[in-house]
Amino acid sequence: MTIFYFCPHAPKPVGGIKQIHRHVESLNSAGIDAFVLTDRAEPPKWFASSAPLAVIARSPWRRVAATLRRRPDPLFWLDGDRGPDVELMRGHGPARRAKLVREDIVVLPEFYGRSLRAPAFGARMVIFNQNAHYTYLGFGAQDRLDGFPYLQSAMAVITVSRHNRDYIAHAFPGASVYLTPNGVDTDLFRPLPKQRQIAYMPRKLPMDLVQVLQIVRGRGHLSGWNLCAIDRMHEAQVTQALGESAVFLSSCAEEGFGLPPLEAAACACAVVGYTGYAAREFMGPDLCHPVDQGDVLGFARTLERVLAGFDSNGGSGISAQARAHGEFVRRHYSRQVERDSVLETWAAILGGRDARRETEPARPSIPAAVRLSEAA
């Protein structure tokens, strides 16, 4: 049996792509045979990963079938009576040929929505749902859910946040739902000597960011501060930017987790802004400066107060809170915590044991793996 996490090629930074690779790395570290299943023999260049690849080989008939479809279907390889041929690549060693078989487990991402289906060649199916808000992509308000794999064919659903877990467990009360919180590589994401710099991600809710920054600028509170747009950066550039920044603006929308504010917190940035709902579990008001979702004026006022705090007593209060937030992340969202939760979850899935916990520890303890087989 081999576990294959399907991952489309991603030339640009996407947090969910990195987490797929991290899961496969965790499984391999424990001696479990797992691969990132992909359609291109080219690992992402914007972060480093040791995850082995399984590259789908397109047979002539599959290529013709894909061409005849009106829209390219990245999941075409699920539909044959026999599993697709793959090239297995580990490190710099020679590739070897293999075929996906019934005994294997295929892990599919949630963002294919309505297109998700079980492998026709009989392999078991797990859904890695990193953003529950994408679950129903492709559905209309009156469409039926007949055959939707969450209802019957998926052996388990793996999520990355309490928000995701609660959403999926409520929507599909018969599903086995597991929680594997994302972790941060705290050897990379760490504080550096701070500058009067505000970091933000311009691709997330850009008009909210424009309003917030222009309001604050117009009132004279951005004087002496540098703005750092984190966009199209390699991971090393991101860690440098966050490490040097004193403030991070969180413009999370409907998030499945909210990795950017977590990474910023690990770098001891004062995190200001939206939680995108999922990040509420690590963006409490005792740790940073959360703002009600969509409240642009509240965002601007909160940022003003934080910037003023850096001018009061040398910013000691704001900086101390940011450092405490960073220590919280190091304790509860480390790569080791992530690795342990991935292994515990897969032990439960493969062993069939019930990992449900009737009571959830209060924050800051983060449950490693939770299975819900009844309605929340």
N, C-alpha and C positions, 0 to 999 in steps of 0.2 A: 504494500500500500504506500502511495506517495500522495502528499498534499500539494496541490497546485493552486496558488493564489493568482487569478488572472489580473493583469495590469496592462492597460493600453500604453503605448509609447507616449511619453510626456516630455517634450523638449523644453517646456517652461516650468518654473517652480509651481508645484501643487502639493500642499501638505499631505493630502490623502495618499498620493503616490508614494511618498517617503514612508508612510506608516505601513503600507503593504510590504515594502522591502524590510522594514524593521521586524514585522511579524515573522517573515521567513527566516531572517537572521536568528531570531530567538529560537525558533524550532530547530534549526540546524545546530545551534549551540548546545542543544540537549540531545543531539544524535537522532533527531526525527527527520526523515527524508522529506524535504519540502523545497519547492522551487517557485520563483516568480514566473508565471506563464505569460508570455508576451508574443506579439506579432513581429517584433523587430529585434535583431541581435545587437542591440545598442542600449546599454544601460544609461540611465539619466546622467547627465554631466554636471548637474547643479548641486549634487550632494554625493558623498562617498558611501558605498554599500558593498558588503561582502556577500549579499544574497545571490545564490546561483540562479541561472536563467534556464528556462525551457522555452525554446523558440518554436512556434507553430510552423510546420512545413505545409505549404498550400499545395495540395495535389491538384492536377489539372481539372478534374471535375468540380472540385470545390471552388477553384478560381473562376470557372465558367458560371457556376451557380451564383457566386457573389456578384459577378458582372451583370447578370440578368436582373438582379434585384433593383428596384427603383432607387433605393437608398442603400449605401454600403452597410452591412450588418457586421459589426466587430465580433459578434457571437456566433458567426456562421459555423464555426468548428464544433458547436454543440449538437448539430442536427444529424450527423451521419450515424448509421447503425454501428459503425466502428469508430473508436476514438481516433483523434488526429495523430499523425506522426509528429514527433518533436525532436529537436536537437538539445540535449542536456549539456549545459556549459557550467563548469565549476572552476573558478579562478582562471589560471592561464593554461590549464590542462586541455587535452584534446576533447572535442565534443563527441558525444555518443548518441546514437539513434535510439529512440524508444517510442512507445505508443501509449496513450492514455487508455486505461482499461476499467472495467467495472469496479475493481477493488479500490481504485483511486478516489480521492475526494477533491472536488473542484470548488474553489472559493471564489464567488463572484461579487463584484462591488454593487452597491445599491443604485448607482446613478443611471443604470440602464432601465430602471423603472419597469414599465409594462413589458419591455422586451425580455426580461428575465425569464428563463425557463430551465427545466431540468435537462441534463445531458441525455440525449436520445440513446447513447451507447451504454447507459446504465450506471455510470459513476454517481456516487453520492454527491450531494450539493449542500454547501454552507454559504450563507450570505454575510459578507463583511459590510455592515451598514455603518458608514462613518458620518452620514448626515441624514437623519430620518426625514428631513424636509424634502429629500429627493425621492422618497419611496414611491410616490405615485406619479412620477414623471410619465407623460404619455397618456394618462387617463383623463377622461372627461368626467364631469360631475355625475352623469347618469350611467356611466359604464359599470358593468358588473365585474366582479373580481374572480369569476370562474377560472380555475387553473392557475391563479396567482401563486407562485411558489411559497410565499410566506404562510399560506393557509394549509399546505399539505406536503409538498415535495422537498422543501428544505429541511435538512436534519437539525439545523441550528442557525441562529442569527447571532453574530458577534457585533457588539456595539462598543463605542469608545467613550461615552459619557453617560451620566445618570439621566440627563435629558433625553438622549437617544434611547436608552434602555426603557425608560418609562413610556415614551411615545410608542415604540414597537410592541411592548408588552400589552399596552392598552388596545392598540389597533388589532393585534393578533393574539388573543388570550390563550390560544393553544400552542403558540410557538415556544421553543426553548431559546431563551434570550440570555446572552452572556455579556458581561462588562469587562473590557480590558482597557483601562485608562491609558491614554498616550503618555509617553515619557519624554523627557528632555535630556539630551547629552550635556550634562552640566560641566564636562571638561571643555566643551566648545562654547556653550552659552553661559558666560560668566561675566561678572563686572570687570570693567577696565576703568582707568582714571576718567572721571566723568567730565563732560563738557556741557556748556549751556546749549544743548541740542535736543530737539524734539523729533523723534522718529515716527513715521506713519506709513501705512501701506495704501498708496493712492488708488489701487484697483478695487478696494472695498468701500462701498458707499461713498464715491468720490464727491458727490454734491453736498453730502453732510459735512465732509471734511472741509470743503471750500467755504461753506457757511461758517463753520466753527472758527477756522483760522482767520477769515476776513473780519468776523465780528471782533475777535481778540486783537487783531492787528489794528483795526479802526479805533479801538479804545486805547491804543498805545501800549499794550502789554506784551507785544512780541519783540520790542526793542532789545537788542543784545542777545537774542536767541537765534540759533541756526536751525533751519528745517531740513530734515534728511528723509527723502522719499525712498522707501525700500521697495524697489521694483526691478525685476529682471536681474537679480543678484545671485551669484553663487553663494552657497551656504557660508563659506568663509567670510564673504563680504557682509552678509547679514549679521553674523556674530560680531564682527568688528563694529558695525553701525550701532547695534543694540548695546553692545558693551560700553560704548562711549556716550550713549545718549542718556540724559537725565530723565527724560519723559518719553512715554510711548502713548500714542493715541490709538485706542482700540475702536475700530469702525466695523466690528463684527456685525453681520446681518443675521440670517437664520443659519446658525452654525451647528455642526454636529459635535464639535468640540471647542475650537477656538485656540489653535496652536500658537498663532503669533503673540497674543497677550501672555501666554504661558512662557514662551521663550523670552519675551521682554522682561517678565517678572524674574526669571532665572538670572538675567543680567542686571538685576536691581534697578530697573527703570521704575519710575513712578507711573503706574498704568492708569490711564484716564479714559473713560468712555464706555461703550456698549459691551454687553456680555454676549449678545447674540443668543441669549437664553442658556446655551450649553455651558458657557464659561462661568456661570454663576457659582459653580462649585468651587472655583479657585479665585474668584474676583469678589470676595466679600468686602464690605466697607471697612472692616478692621484691617484689611490687607492692602487695599488700593482705593481707587476713586471711581466706582461704578456709576453709570448714568442710566436712567430709564431709556429703554429702546426707542429710538426715533426722536428723543427730546433734544433737538439741536441747541436750543437756548440753554437748557440745563447743562449740556456738554460744554458750551462756551463759558458759562459762569464757573463751572467746576475747574476747567483748565485755567481760568484767570486766578482762582484761589490757589491752585497748586503752584503756578508760576510766582505768585506773590509769596507763597511759603518758602520758596528758594531764596527770596530776598530778605527773609526774616530769620534772624539768628543763624545766618550762614546756611540756611536750608537744612539744619540739623534734624528737625522733626520729620520733614518729608523724606529726607534721605534715610533716616533710621527705619521708617515704615517700609520703604522700598527694599532695604536690606533684609528686613524681617520677612517680607513677601518672598524674596529670593531664597531664604533658608526654608521657608514652608515648601516651596517647589522642590528644593533639593531633597527634602525628607520624603515627600509624598508623591512626587511625579518624576522620579529618577528613571533612567533606563533600566535599572535593576528591578524597580517596582513594575515597570511595563513588562519586562521579560518574565518575571514571576507570574504575572496575571495571565499572559499569553499561554504559558506552559500549564498553569492550573486549569484554564479554560479548555485547552485541547485534551488534557487528561480526563476532564469531565465528559467532553463530547465523545471521545473514543472509548472511554470506559463505561459510559452510560450511567454514571453515578449522578445523584441529585445534588447539585452544588447550591441549591437554594438556601438563602438565609432569611429567616423569618423577620429578623430585626436588623436594620442597617445601622452601623456605627455612626455616631454623630460626627460631623466635620470637626477636625481635619482628617480623620481616618478615612481612607478610600478603599472600598471593598475590592478585592482582587478579581473575583469572578462571581457573578450572580446569575443564577438560572431562575427564570420565572415561567412556570408552566400553567399558571392560573391567572385569572384576571387580576389586575393590580387593584 
